[in-house]
Amino acid sequence: MNHEEVKKKLFQSSQVKKEYDDLKVLYDIKKEIIQLRISQGLSQKELAEIVGTQQSAISRLESGEYNPSIEFLSKIAHALGKELQINFH
């Protein structure tokens, strides 16, 4: 069974689907931060130095071990030459 088949089977449960959808935004943010960091040739330690934090904070952010504050995400965005924008749809 591949990943998509497993997802399809799990999503038969509306509760599982809702939990997945609720976490998707955070997953997408973390995924984009990792992609931006790597595309700019930065290690976690280098990004942390620019942001003014510890490498472990970047690691926890990227691994999903905690949910970052908007302030922290804004610092990350600026360190990566981006602007944090939050929209409600």
Buried (B, 14 or more C-beta within 10 A) or exposed (E): EEEEEEEEEEEEEEEEEEEBEEEEEEEEBBEEBBEBBEEEEBEBEBBBBEBEBEBEBBEBBBEEEEEBEEEBBBBBBEBBEEEBEEEEE
